Amino acid sequence: MARCIALDMDCAAICELAAAAMARDSENAHALCRLCAQICELCGDECGKHDMDHCQACAQECRACAAECLRMQAAAV
């Protein structure tokens, strides 16, 4: 579970950073959204390995966030 918790924290931090970059129309928003999607996918994959309901819910939300980040990255091009 240690890796899961670490990835949860990484995911939350990069999501916050990516959202802030998009809000201020940063020239780095595209790259941050791409990185955010990658980290969210890693987090979703790790959380998905655990049978607890909260882990499965986290995995689902991380994967949805990754998809949205990819959509935002495409829009930022």
Long-range contacts (C-beta under 8 A, 24 or more apart in sequence): 1-50, 3-46, 4-43, 4-46, 4-47, 4-49, 4-50, 4-55, 7-39, 7-42, 7-43, 7-46, 7-47, 8-43, 8-47, 8-58, 10-39, 10-43, 11-39, 11-40, 11-42, 11-43, 11-62, 11-65, 14-39, 14-40, 15-40, 15-65, 18-69, 18-72, 22-72, 22-76, 29-72, 29-76, 30-73, 30-76, 30-77, 33-69, 33-70, 33-72, 33-73, 33-76, 34-69, 34-70, 34-73, 36-65, 36-66, 36-69, 37-65, 37-66, 37-67, 37-69, 37-70, 37-73, 38-66, 40-65, 40-66, 40-69, 41-66
